[in-house]
Amino acid sequence: MTPRMNPFAAAPDAMQAMQALERYTQNSGLEPSLMELVKIRASQINGCAFCLHMHTRDARAAGETEERLYLLSAWQESPLYSDRERAALAWTESLTRVAETHAPDDIYDYAHRHFSEAELTNLSLLIGTINIWNRFAIGFRSLHPVETSAQTEVTS
């Protein structure tokens, strides 16, 4: 796969705005571990290898367990996630697939039971932000870093 373009070079002001949005979400008061789970789950749904690479590494560096990362795509069937995380993941899936789901009342109500209105607003902004990053990375074919040993195995 060959990268198509570098949006940071093509439109630096737009990317500065994205980075400001990212900084806001990082300082929104949501738990860092929850934010990484949301970013990973949205990136799984969207099939964004670049963001999956970045956010699984960030989650591990912040102390997330391998088991929870492995089971994230099946979070509904695993007891490893708290009720608050489940609510965030359900809302993430609903908003990431909004054309299909239309953000149904039951999922909104579930999320609202675990998040204040301000938190739910910030969570929704986080979900929207990672979805935009996914679209940049997928649309412009951003390549995640590949370690030399892993690259050798892939090309062998």
C-alpha positions in Angstrom: 0.0 0.0 0.0 1.3 3.4 -0.9 0.4 6.6 1.0 -1.7 9.0 -1.1 -0.7 12.3 0.5 0.3 13.9 3.8 -2.6 16.1 5.1 -0.3 17.8 7.5 1.7 19.2 4.5 -1.4 19.7 2.3 -3.5 21.7 4.8 -1.5 22.6 7.9 -4.3 24.9 9.3 -6.9 22.1 9.1 -4.6 19.7 10.8 -3.8 22.3 13.5 -7.5 22.5 14.1 -7.7 18.7 14.4 -4.8 18.7 16.8 -6.6 21.3 18.9 -9.7 19.1 19.0 -7.5 16.2 20.0 -6.0 18.2 22.8 -9.4 19.2 24.0 -10.6 15.6 24.1 -7.5 14.5 26.0 -8.2 17.1 28.7 -11.9 16.6 28.8 -11.9 14.7 32.1 -12.7 11.3 30.7 -10.5 8.5 32.0 -7.5 7.9 29.7 -8.1 4.1 29.7 -11.7 4.6 28.6 -10.6 7.0 25.9 -8.2 4.5 24.5 -10.8 1.8 24.5 -13.2 4.1 22.6 -10.5 5.0 20.0 -9.5 1.4 19.5 -13.1 0.2 19.2 -14.0 2.9 16.6 -10.8 2.1 14.7 -11.7 -1.6 14.7 -15.1 -0.8 13.2 -13.6 1.5 10.6 -10.7 -0.9 9.8 -8.0 1.7 10.5 -4.7 -0.1 10.8 -2.8 3.2 11.5 -5.0 4.2 14.4 -5.2 0.6 15.8 -1.4 0.5 15.8 -1.2 3.8 17.6 -3.9 3.4 20.2 -3.2 -0.2 21.1 0.4 0.8 21.8 -0.8 3.9 23.8 -3.2 1.7 25.8 -0.5 -0.8 26.6 1.9 2.0 27.6 -0.8 3.3 30.0 -1.2 -0.1 31.6 -4.0 -1.7 29.6 -3.9 -5.5 29.6 -3.4 -7.6 26.5 -6.5 -9.7 27.4 -8.8 -6.6 27.4 -7.3 -5.4 24.1 -7.7 -8.9 22.5 -11.4 -9.1 23.6 -12.4 -5.6 22.8 -14.1 -6.5 19.6 -16.3 -8.9 21.6 -16.7 -6.6 24.7 -20.4 -7.4 25.0 -19.6 -11.1 25.7 -16.8 -10.5 28.2 -17.0 -9.6 31.9 -13.7 -7.7 31.7 -15.3 -4.3 31.1 -17.0 -2.1 33.6 -20.6 -0.8 33.2 -19.2 2.7 32.4 -16.9 1.2 29.8 -19.7 -0.8 28.3 -21.9 2.3 28.1 -19.1 4.1 26.3 -18.4 1.2 23.9 -22.1 0.9 23.1 -22.3 4.7 22.4 -19.1 4.4 20.3 -20.5 1.7 18.2 -23.8 3.6 17.8 -22.2 6.9 16.7 -19.5 5.2 14.6 -22.3 3.4 12.7 -24.7 6.3 12.9 -26.0 5.8 9.3 -27.1 2.3 10.3 -28.1 2.9 14.0 -29.4 6.4 14.1 -28.3 6.5 17.8 -31.2 4.7 19.3 -32.9 5.8 22.5 -32.0 2.6 24.4 -28.2 3.1 23.8 -28.4 6.8 24.6 -30.3 6.1 27.8 -27.7 3.4 28.8 -24.9 5.9 28.1 -26.7 8.7 29.9 -27.0 6.5 33.1 -23.2 6.3 33.3 -22.2 9.7 32.0 -23.3 13.2 32.9 -24.5 15.4 30.1 -21.1 17.2 29.9 -19.3 13.8 29.9 -21.6 12.4 27.3 -20.9 15.5 25.1 -17.2 15.0 25.6 -17.5 11.3 24.9 -19.4 12.1 21.7 -16.7 14.6 20.7 -14.1 12.0 21.3 -15.9 9.4 19.2 -16.4 12.0 16.4 -12.7 13.0 16.6 -11.4 9.4 16.3 -13.7 8.8 13.4 -12.3 11.9 11.6 -8.7 10.7 12.3 -9.7 7.2 10.9 -11.0 8.9 7.7 -7.8 10.8 7.2 -5.6 7.7 7.8 -7.8 5.4 5.7 -8.5 7.9 3.0 -4.9 9.0 2.5 -3.5 5.5 3.1 -1.4 6.4 6.2 1.0 3.6 7.0 1.7 2.6 10.5 5.3 2.0 11.6 6.6 -1.5 11.0 9.4 -3.0 12.9 12.2 -4.4 10.8 11.7 -8.0 12.1 8.0 -7.8 11.5 8.5 -6.4 8.0 10.9 -9.2 7.1 8.4 -11.8 8.2 5.6 -10.2 6.1 7.7 -10.0 3.0 9.2 -13.5 3.4 
